[in-house]
């Protein structure tokens, strides 16, 4: 297909989208309606590896232990990041798959394996404990998991994670020492240690302790009841004294009910407040008048926005998500980054204006940076870490037709040194065929960014860069799949990563959710889910607007709302196993606001409280409003046990902009704040942020700061 023919096709298609019914009928449904292929591309192990694994089965059947052990070791050492299906929907790294097979060896074969790996494993373990070196201990787990020192390394890694307050990581290490065994006729699907000689009562006591410390009281009660049955008189040291574990843990669990919640930080340094994408702000009761206002550039909407917008205005999309750092409000846009003082709204530095960085779009003017022949809307996010701001700027297109116009600019990453009043530290454009998605995350040494590669089947990648220089360190392919654009239209996507405990989590919106090691990018697991494979571009389902739904990490559970599914999923963060999923009634939930207690709060046209525990199976506990109204307008926020939900409703001849305050646990409506009378011109609803004693509202064309009433 020539560029001219493709351009005519695009123009015809989008003419239909905005045309009348007769125009639609003239074109026919073939271009509007889409049917996506069922397959999702992963970096699967090839046929040669599969043949080797079949030989391992034959060796084991013939009790050729030496050949079986050596073949598995060779496969694990040359795995090179490949994946293999542990179940129909869940894939694990080939190395972990080999650990599964090694841990399941009969005793005589396991003894042979340990004779080959124990010398190195012991050296790594003893040096790792002496130096408190996590990477050396992790080497024992990664390279000699089923060896004699694997359980010792897991115990030590759990202790280190507990000291850092990473309770989920501590639990995962210790759970592998005392794994839940599958039925005899069912193969294991995640690597648990085969025969630990550690004090299992002490390990199980640690698991109860972790649940108490992280606030999972229901889980702690269940684990404590099981512990009391298995080890009623087990003793050990806790808080420097010898105790009966069951009694001491019961006392601690009872005391934990009176522990005060952690005090939230005043800063809000990234989208959703933190790398886990699950943060609550300080409590808000009421607001007073406008403190200050700052105009923002209006975002050019995509041509199909009026047909697909959810909880926003099609003509002025709610694309801005401000941050708060060190008393400054920071707003990244497409062409500039602005910084003002929270207290006054005045420029953060000097009198040159709010823009601390401005850059013309590369290769095109702003008007052509977001082609109207685009599926998706331009969004803007940023991250601040250690005094540096990281943002994706420039053209918002992340996938384009193979024969698209070469003059269209690219998006790029910038790093600004806030200690130097926003001086540009580095700028990085992607390689040809690639695009950066949303703002990256940083852990100090590294910056991690989601990327997309254009193709008929777009591909999701993750890149790691040096935080100081922007120099690329590694890039990993995650998944690829067809999208409604089908290689004929531009797409604008804004996928964001989640970072917790040295693991990156990625909702690709391409049929897969994945976990990667932040150290080297190795894919730990990838889980597929049922995709929405058909639809009509003239009447797109609302879930396709989930362009800002990174995974939410909650105490070892990963919550995902993919754009290509009407459902929301709860996954075990350590293994990728889908624990529960909602029905399709939440398809208009386009924002995951975070968790409150044992519930996920999701917003869009309505507000949903979704149970997160396995016994709930994703049950919708509450929904507001319950009738036909769909007033949601913008992204809400969790603040001190409350849910702040922005709405826009038509009441008679008037349009009312409000914020509804709900109890995060019970969904009880606590207060309704009318925004219209807070200033002139009237204050509109939008994306909310409670920070530093102020309420910020990012509308389609301005940032409004309201004073918080005591």
BAVO-571968 format. One line per field, with one value per residue (C-alpha): residue number from 1; residue in three letters; x negated, y, z. Coordinates in steps of 0.1 Angstrom, whole numbers. Each point is the difference from the previous one (the first is absolute). Example, Ala and Ser with C-alpha at 12.3 -4.5 7.8 and 13.67 -1.06 7.14 Angstrom:
k [1  2] $
r [ALA  SER] $
px [-123  -14] $
py [-45  34] $
pz [78  -7] $
END
This chain:
k [1  2  3  4  5  6  7  8  9  10  11  12  13  14  15  16  17  18  19  20  21  22  23  24  25  26  27  28  29  30  31  32  33  34  35  36  37  38  39  40  41  42  43  44  45  46  47  48  49  50  51  52  53  54  55  56  57  58  59  60  61  62  63  64  65  66  67  68  69  70  71  72  73  74  75  76  77  78  79  80  81  82  83  84  85  86  87  88  89  90  91  92  93  94  95  96  97  98  99  100  101  102  103  104  105  106  107  108  109  110  111  112  113  114  115  116  117  118  119  120  121  122  123  124  125  126  127  128  129  130  131  132  133  134  135  136  137  138  139  140  141  142  143  144  145  146  147  148  149  150  151  152  153  154  155  156  157  158  159  160  161  162  163  164  165  166  167  168  169  170  171  172  173  174  175  176  177  178  179  180  181  182  183  184  185  186  187  188  189  190  191  192  193  194  195  196  197  198  199  200  201  202  203  204  205  206  207  208  209  210  211  212  213  214  215  216  217  218  219  220  221  222  223  224  225  226  227  228  229  230  231  232  233  234  235  236  237  238  239  240  241  242  243  244  245  246  247  248  249  250  251  252  253  254  255  256  257  258  259  260  261  262  263  264  265  266  267  268  269  270  271  272  273  274  275  276  277  278  279  280  281  282  283  284  285  286  287  288  289  290  291  292  293  294  295  296  297  298  299  300  301  302  303  304  305  306  307  308  309  310  311  312  313  314  315  316  317  318  319  320  321  322  323  324  325  326  327  328  329  330  331  332  333  334  335  336  337  338  339  340  341  342  343  344  345  346  347  348  349  350  351  352  353  354  355  356  357  358  359  360  361  362  363  364  365  366  367  368  369  370  371  372  373  374  375  376  377  378  379  380  381  382  383  384  385  386  387  388  389  390  391  392  393  394  395  396  397  398  399  400  401  402  403  404  405  406  407  408  409  410  411  412  413  414  415  416  417  418  419  420  421  422  423  424  425  426  427  428  429  430  431  432  433  434  435  436  437  438  439  440  441  442  443  444  445  446  447  448  449  450  451  452  453  454  455  456  457  458  459  460  461  462  463  464  465  466  467  468  469  470  471  472  473  474  475  476  477  478  479  480  481  482  483  484  485  486  487  488  489  490  491  492  493  494  495  496  497  498  499  500  501  502  503  504  505  506  507  508  509  510  511  512  513  514  515  516  517  518  519  520  521  522  523  524  525  526  527  528  529  530  531  532  533  534  535  536  537  538  539  540  541  542  543  544  545  546  547  548  549  550  551  552  553  554  555  556  557  558  559  560  561  562  563  564  565  566  567  568  569  570  571  572  573  574  575  576  577  578  579  580  581  582  583  584  585  586  587  588  589  590  591  592  593  594  595  596  597  598  599  600  601  602  603  604  605  606  607  608  609  610  611  612  613  614  615  616  617  618  619  620  621  622  623  624  625  626  627  628  629  630  631  632  633  634  635  636  637  638  639  640  641  642  643  644  645  646  647  648  649  650  651  652  653  654  655  656  657  658  659  660  661  662  663  664  665  666  667  668  669  670  671  672  673  674  675  676  677  678  679  680  681  682  683  684  685  686  687  688  689  690  691  692  693  694  695  696  697  698  699  700  701  702  703  704  705  706  707  708  709  710] $
r [UNK  UNK  UNK  UNK  UNK  UNK  UNK  UNK  UNK  UNK  UNK  UNK  UNK  UNK  UNK  UNK  UNK  UNK  UNK  UNK  UNK  UNK  UNK  UNK  UNK  UNK  UNK  UNK  UNK  UNK  UNK  UNK  UNK  UNK  UNK  UNK  UNK  UNK  UNK  UNK  UNK  UNK  UNK  UNK  UNK  UNK  UNK  UNK  UNK  UNK  UNK  UNK  UNK  UNK  UNK  UNK  UNK  UNK  UNK  UNK  UNK  UNK  UNK  UNK  UNK  UNK  UNK  UNK  UNK  UNK  UNK  UNK  UNK  UNK  UNK  UNK  UNK  UNK  UNK  UNK  UNK  UNK  UNK  UNK  UNK  UNK  UNK  UNK  UNK  UNK  UNK  UNK  UNK  UNK  UNK  UNK  UNK  UNK  UNK  UNK  UNK  UNK  UNK  UNK  UNK  UNK  UNK  UNK  UNK  UNK  UNK  UNK  UNK  UNK  UNK  UNK  UNK  UNK  UNK  UNK  UNK  UNK  UNK  UNK  UNK  UNK  UNK  UNK  UNK  UNK  UNK  UNK  UNK  UNK  UNK  UNK  UNK  UNK  UNK  UNK  UNK  UNK  UNK  UNK  UNK  UNK  UNK  UNK  UNK  UNK  UNK  UNK  UNK  UNK  UNK  UNK  UNK  UNK  UNK  UNK  UNK  UNK  UNK  UNK  UNK  UNK  UNK  UNK  UNK  UNK  UNK  UNK  UNK  UNK  UNK  UNK  UNK  UNK  UNK  UNK  UNK  UNK  UNK  UNK  UNK  UNK  UNK  UNK  UNK  UNK  UNK  UNK  UNK  UNK  UNK  UNK  UNK  UNK  UNK  UNK  UNK  UNK  UNK  UNK  UNK  UNK  UNK  UNK  UNK  UNK  UNK  UNK  UNK  UNK  UNK  UNK  UNK  UNK  UNK  UNK  UNK  UNK  UNK  UNK  UNK  UNK  UNK  UNK  UNK  UNK  UNK  UNK  UNK  UNK  UNK  UNK  UNK  UNK  UNK  UNK  UNK  UNK  UNK  UNK  UNK  UNK  UNK  UNK  UNK  UNK  UNK  UNK  UNK  UNK  UNK  UNK  UNK  UNK  UNK  UNK  UNK  UNK  UNK  UNK  UNK  UNK  UNK  UNK  UNK  UNK  UNK  UNK  UNK  UNK  UNK  UNK  UNK  UNK  UNK  UNK  UNK  UNK  UNK  UNK  UNK  UNK  UNK  UNK  UNK  UNK  UNK  UNK  UNK  UNK  UNK  UNK  UNK  UNK  UNK  UNK  UNK  UNK  UNK  UNK  UNK  UNK  UNK  UNK  UNK  UNK  UNK  UNK  UNK  UNK  UNK  UNK  UNK  UNK  UNK  UNK  UNK  UNK  UNK  UNK  UNK  UNK  UNK  UNK  UNK  UNK  UNK  UNK  UNK  UNK  UNK  UNK  UNK  UNK  UNK  UNK  UNK  UNK  UNK  UNK  UNK  UNK  UNK  UNK  UNK  UNK  UNK  UNK  UNK  UNK  UNK  UNK  UNK  UNK  UNK  UNK  UNK  UNK  UNK  UNK  UNK  UNK  UNK  UNK  UNK  UNK  UNK  UNK  UNK  UNK  UNK  UNK  UNK  UNK  UNK  UNK  UNK  UNK  UNK  UNK  UNK  UNK  UNK  UNK  UNK  UNK  UNK  UNK  UNK  UNK  UNK  UNK  UNK  UNK  UNK  UNK  UNK  UNK  UNK  UNK  UNK  UNK  UNK  UNK  UNK  UNK  UNK  UNK  UNK  UNK  UNK  UNK  UNK  UNK  UNK  UNK  UNK  UNK  UNK  UNK  UNK  UNK  UNK  UNK  UNK  UNK  UNK  UNK  UNK  UNK  UNK  UNK  UNK  UNK  UNK  UNK  UNK  UNK  UNK  UNK  UNK  UNK  UNK  UNK  UNK  UNK  UNK  UNK  UNK  UNK  UNK  UNK  UNK  UNK  UNK  UNK  UNK  UNK  UNK  UNK  UNK  UNK  UNK  UNK  UNK  UNK  UNK  UNK  UNK  UNK  UNK  UNK  UNK  UNK  UNK  UNK  UNK  UNK  UNK  UNK  UNK  UNK  UNK  UNK  UNK  UNK  UNK  UNK  UNK  UNK  UNK  UNK  UNK  UNK  UNK  UNK  UNK  UNK  UNK  UNK  UNK  UNK  UNK  UNK  UNK  UNK  UNK  UNK  UNK  UNK  UNK  UNK  UNK  UNK  UNK  UNK  UNK  UNK  UNK  UNK  UNK  UNK  UNK  UNK  UNK  UNK  UNK  UNK  UNK  UNK  UNK  UNK  UNK  UNK  UNK  UNK  UNK  UNK  UNK  UNK  UNK  UNK  UNK  UNK  UNK  UNK  UNK  UNK  UNK  UNK  UNK  UNK  UNK  UNK  UNK  UNK  UNK  UNK  UNK  UNK  UNK  UNK  UNK  UNK  UNK  UNK  UNK  UNK  UNK  UNK  UNK  UNK  UNK  UNK  UNK  UNK  UNK  UNK  UNK  UNK  UNK  UNK  UNK  UNK  UNK  UNK  UNK  UNK  UNK  UNK  UNK  UNK  UNK  UNK  UNK  UNK  UNK  UNK  UNK  UNK  UNK  UNK  UNK  UNK  UNK  UNK  UNK  UNK  UNK  UNK  UNK  UNK  UNK  UNK  UNK  UNK  UNK  UNK  UNK  UNK  UNK  UNK  UNK  UNK  UNK  UNK  UNK  UNK  UNK  UNK  UNK  UNK  UNK  UNK  UNK  UNK  UNK  UNK  UNK  UNK  UNK  UNK  UNK  UNK  UNK  UNK  UNK  UNK  UNK  UNK  UNK  UNK  UNK  UNK  UNK  UNK  UNK  UNK  UNK  UNK  UNK  UNK  UNK  UNK  UNK  UNK  UNK  UNK  UNK  UNK  UNK  UNK  UNK  UNK  UNK  UNK  UNK  UNK  UNK  UNK  UNK  UNK  UNK  UNK  UNK  UNK  UNK  UNK  UNK  UNK  UNK  UNK  UNK  UNK  UNK  UNK  UNK  UNK  UNK  UNK  UNK  UNK  UNK  UNK  UNK  UNK] $
px [0  -15  -2  26  24  -6  6  33  10  -8  19  30  0  -1  25  23  -6  12  25  37  17  4  -37  -8  22  -17  -34  11  -10  -33  -22  18  3  -30  -8  -34  -21  1  -37  -23  -37  -24  -37  8  -26  -6  5  -36  5  33  -18  -26  27  16  -33  -1  33  -14  -31  20  23  -31  -16  -29  -5  -33  12  32  -18  -26  25  21  -30  -11  35  1  -34  8  36  -6  33  22  35  18  36  5  38  21  0  -31  -36  -31  -37  -16  -25  28  16  -32  0  35  -13  -31  19  23  -28  1  -25  -28  1  2  -31  -19  11  -11  -34  -6  13  -4  -37  8  33  -16  -27  26  22  -27  -15  35  9  -33  2  38  -1  34  -13  -23  29  22  -27  6  38  -5  -27  2  35  6  -35  -7  -4  31  23  -27  -3  37  1  -27  16  32  -17  -15  33  17  -26  7  37  6  25  12  -36  -6  31  -9  -34  13  30  -23  -17  34  19  35  -3  23  20  -21  12  -5  -34  -12  3  -24  -33  2  -29  2  -12  -11  -17  7  23  33  18  -23  5  38  -2  -18  28  26  -22  -2  38  4  -26  14  35  15  20  24  -29  -19  29  3  -38  -1  28  -18  -33  17  12  -34  -23  19  -30  -27  -24  -24  -13  21  -9  -30  18  9  37  26  5  37  6  -23  14  35  -8  -17  29  24  -23  -2  36  -9  -31  3  -1  -33  -1  1  -29  8  -16  17  -30  15  34  21  -25  -26  -16  25  28  19  -3  25  -4  7  36  22  33  10  -14  2  -5  -25  -36  -13  5  -25  10  -11  -2  31  -7  10  25  -1  27  19  -1  36  11  -24  -6  7  2  -14  10  -7  -10  -23  -14  -12  -36  -20  -11  -20  -26  -10  -37  -17  28  2  27  -14  20  -15  16  -7  -23  -10  -3  14  -9  18  0  29  6  3  2  -29  -30  -22  -31  -4  24  -5  33  12  -16  -34  -5  14  -9  15  13  -25  8  34  21  22  30  -12  -16  33  15  38  0  -10  15  -7  -6  -32  -7  -28  -16  -34  -21  -23  -27  -29  4  3  31  6  27  10  6  5  23  25  2  -14  11  3  8  -30  4  7  -13  -37  4  19  -21  -10  6  -31  -11  -15  -17  0  -22  24  -29  -13  34  11  -33  2  -22  6  24  6  19  9  -14  18  32  2  18  0  33  7  -24  -27  -6  -34  -16  -31  -25  24  30  26  23  27  -5  20  -12  21  12  32  -2  -14  -25  -5  -36  -16  -32  -25  -21  -28  17  -29  -7  30  -23  19  -9  25  33  23  28  31  30  16  36  24  19  31  -23  -11  -30  21  4  -22  3  -8  -6  -14  -9  -17  -22  4  -30  -1  -27  -24  27  16  36  14  36  -7  36  -11  14  -26  -10  -37  -26  -37  -31  -10  -36  -4  34  5  37  11  35  26  37  25  36  31  0  28  -6  28  17  11  -22  31  13  -30  5  -11  -27  -21  -5  -21  -32  -12  5  -34  1  9  -22  18  -18  -10  30  -2  31  3  26  -11  14  7  22  33  -11  -24  -23  -17  -33  -25  -29  -26  12  24  28  34  17  33  17  30  29  4  21  -31  -10  4  -25  -29  -18  -14  -2  -16  10  18  -1  10  16  -12  15  5  16  13  35  9  -19  -6  -12  -14  -9  -37  -1  2  33  15  -11  2  35  14  8  13  7  10  23  22  24  -5  -20  -36  -14  -37  -22  -38  -23  8  -24  -2  -6  -1  25  23  6  3  19  5  33  18  38  27  26  27  -16  -32  -31  -13  -36  -4  -23  17  -18  6  -12  -26  11  38  7  21  4  -16  2  7  -21  15  -28  18  2  -36  -13  6  0  17  -23  3  -6  -30  -29  -5  -30  -1  -34  -16  33  14  23  -12  24  -15  27  -3  -15  -11  -14  21  -11  26  -7  9  23  -10] $
py [0  33  30  18  -29  -4  37  -2  -30  18  31  -20  -20  31  18  -29  3  36  -4  -8  -34  2  7  -30  -22  12  -11  -33  -16  -17  30  10  -35  -19  -36  -5  -31  -22  -5  20  1  -9  -9  -37  -27  -15  -35  -10  7  -18  -30  1  1  -31  -18  9  -17  -31  1  1  -28  -21  11  15  26  14  7  16  22  12  8  20  19  8  13  22  14  9  10  36  14  -24  -9  -33  -7  -12  0  10  36  5  -1  -1  5  -30  1  -2  -28  -20  7  -14  -32  -2  6  -29  -25  -32  -1  -19  25  30  -13  -2  36  14  -16  21  34  1  12  31  6  -2  25  24  -5  5  30  15  -3  14  30  2  -1  -6  -8  -28  -16  4  -18  -31  2  7  -26  -27  3  -37  -3  -5  38  12  1  17  27  4  5  26  19  1  15  27  8  2  25  22  -2  -19  -24  -16  -10  -14  -21  -13  -12  -17  -16  -18  -17  -15  -3  -11  -34  -7  -32  -31  -1  37  15  29  34  21  -10  -9  -14  -38  -11  28  -10  35  5  2  13  30  6  -2  24  24  -2  9  29  14  -1  19  26  8  4  -32  -9  -25  -19  2  -15  -29  -7  2  -25  -24  6  -7  -34  -10  15  7  0  12  25  25  36  30  36  -13  -25  -38  -4  -26  11  -5  20  28  4  0  28  20  -5  13  30  8  10  32  9  34  0  12  38  8  20  35  -8  -17  -9  -21  -11  -16  12  -27  -28  -25  23  -4  31  19  38  19  3  27  11  32  26  38  25  -1  6  3  -11  -8  -4  -32  -6  -16  -35  -8  -29  -30  -1  -28  15  11  -36  -16  25  -13  23  30  26  -12  35  7  -33  -2  -8  17  -16  24  -10  16  1  21  25  3  -10  -15  -6  -17  7  -8  29  13  -7  25  6  23  4  -18  28  28  -14  22  -13  -22  19  37  19  -17  -18  -34  -20  -13  -20  5  -18  2  -33  -18  -4  17  28  -5  -1  -32  -16  -18  -10  0  -34  -15  -25  12  33  18  -3  17  -14  5  -15  18  -19  14  35  -10  0  -26  4  -11  30  6  -18  -23  -26  -33  -22  11  -16  -14  26  30  35  2  36  -10  7  -24  0  0  -1  29  2  34  9  18  9  21  16  -25  -1  -28  -29  -22  -7  -33  -8  -36  -22  -1  -19  4  25  8  -3  17  16  -24  -11  4  -20  22  -16  -10  14  -24  9  -19  0  -10  -12  8  -29  -15  -17  26  -12  9  4  12  21  7  32  14  26  24  -1  -15  -26  -32  -31  -26  -5  -29  -12  -8  -7  8  -2  15  32  16  23  -32  18  25  28  19  -9  21  -21  8  -32  5  -25  -10  -5  -18  -18  -2  -14  19  -8  8  1  0  3  -25  -32  -4  12  -7  3  7  2  36  -12  -15  1  -37  -8  -19  -8  10  -6  0  9  -2  30  19  -9  17  33  31  30  22  -13  -12  -17  23  -23  9  34  -15  17  9  -32  -13  -30  8  -19  -8  -22  -27  3  16  17  6  16  -6  21  -31  -16  12  -17  8  -27  -9  -19  -14  24  -27  -26  18  -24  16  -2  16  21  22  -2  23  25  21  6  38  0  18  11  -23  24  -24  -23  8  -29  -31  19  14  34  5  30  11  9  -16  -10  -36  -18  -34  -27  -9  -32  -34  -8  31  -11  36  5  35  10  35  22  36  11  -31  14  10  31  1  33  -8  26  -3  -21  -1  -5  -18  23  -11  -28  19  -2  33  -5  29  3  20  -1  19  13  18  27  -1  -22  -7  -9  -18  -21  -29  -12  -37  -21  -23  -30  2  22  22  35  24  34  16  30  24  14  26  26  -2  26  20  -13  -31  -28  -32  -36  -19  -21  5  2  7  13  23  12  9  -16  1  -5  -5  7  -1  35  12  -11  13  1  1  7  -28  10  -12] $
pz [0  -10  23  -21  3  37  6  -19  20  33  -11  -11  33  22  -22  7  37  1  -27  1  -2  -38  -4  21  -21  -32  12  15  32  -12  9  32  15  11  8  17  -2  31  4  22  -8  28  0  2  1  -34  -12  7  37  0  -15  27  27  -16  3  37  4  -17  21  32  -11  -6  33  -19  27  -11  -35  13  25  -25  -27  23  12  -35  -9  30  -6  -37  6  -13  13  -18  14  3  9  36  -7  -30  9  21  -12  21  -9  -14  29  26  -20  3  37  2  -16  22  32  -10  -6  20  30  -18  -30  24  19  -33  -9  33  -2  -31  12  38  0  -19  18  34  -10  -13  31  26  -17  -6  37  11  -23  1  -37  -15  -35  13  19  -31  -20  22  -8  -37  -7  27  13  8  14  37  6  -18  31  20  -27  -1  38  -1  -30  19  31  -22  -16  33  13  -30  6  -32  15  -32  -10  34  -2  -35  11  31  -17  -23  30  10  -33  -3  -17  -30  -2  -8  -37  -5  -10  20  -18  21  16  37  19  1  34  24  32  16  30  -19  30  0  -37  4  29  -22  -25  26  12  -36  -4  33  -8  -35  14  -15  31  -16  -15  33  19  -25  1  37  4  -23  19  34  -14  -14  27  32  23  -23  16  -13  5  -7  9  20  22  -1  -8  -11  -36  -1  31  -8  -35  12  24  -28  -23  26  6  -37  -1  19  -20  -17  -38  -15  -5  -37  -15  -12  -34  -29  -22  -28  -14  27  26  1  -21  13  -14  32  23  21  6  32  11  -15  16  -19  -23  0  -28  -29  11  -35  -36  -28  -37  -18  -37  -14  -12  -36  3  -23  -27  16  35  0  -6  25  29  35  30  -19  -26  -35  -12  30  13  36  -10  28  32  23  26  32  11  26  1  -38  -23  -32  -32  -30  -34  -36  -6  34  37  25  36  24  38  16  25  -26  -35  -9  -21  20  -10  -10  -22  -33  2  11  -28  12  -32  -35  -31  -35  -13  -21  -36  0  15  30  -23  -18  30  9  -33  1  -17  34  24  35  17  9  38  20  32  17  28  25  17  20  -14  -36  -22  -27  -26  -35  -23  -37  -23  18  -28  11  -30  -35  -34  -19  -27  22  -7  8  12  31  31  27  37  22  36  19  34  17  30  24  22  -29  -6  -27  -20  -27  13  -30  -28  -18  -32  -7  -28  -33  3  37  22  37  17  34  25  12  36  18  29  3  -23  -28  -19  -14  -29  -19  -37  -30  -34  -30  -21  -12  33  24  25  37  12  32  0  27  -2  22  22  -2  -37  -17  -16  -9  21  -12  -18  3  -23  20  -23  -33  -13  -24  10  -15  -21  -19  -14  -20  26  24  36  31  31  34  18  34  20  36  22  33  18  -29  -24  -29  -8  -35  -11  -37  -12  -26  15  27  34  9  27  -6  22  3  3  -35  -16  1  -4  31  -13  -25  4  -28  4  -22  -24  -15  -36  -19  -1  -20  -2  -4  33  20  33  30  12  -31  18  28  -11  35  20  12  22  37  25  32  26  -24  -23  -34  -13  -37  -23  -36  -28  -21  26  17  32  29  12  33  -4  24  -5  7  -24  -24  7  -5  34  -10  -27  -1  -24  -30  20  8  -36  5  29  -16  32  27  30  24  28  33  24  -19  -29  -33  -8  -38  -17  -33  -8  33  32  9  32  -10  26  -3  21  -16  17  -17  -34  -12  12  -4  36  -8  -30  -2  -13  -2  -26  -36  7  -11  15  4  -14  5  21  37  29  33  30  36  -1  -24  -37  -19  -32  -24  -19  -26  0  -18  23  -19  -20  20  -1  35  7  33  21  19  32  9  28  -16  20  1  -31  22  -15  24  -18  -33  -9  -27  -21  -21  27  11  -25  -31  -26  15  11  -20  9  -12  11  38  22  38  9  25  15  -34  -26  -35  -30  -35  -25  -38  -1  34  34  29  36  28  36  24  28  35] $
END
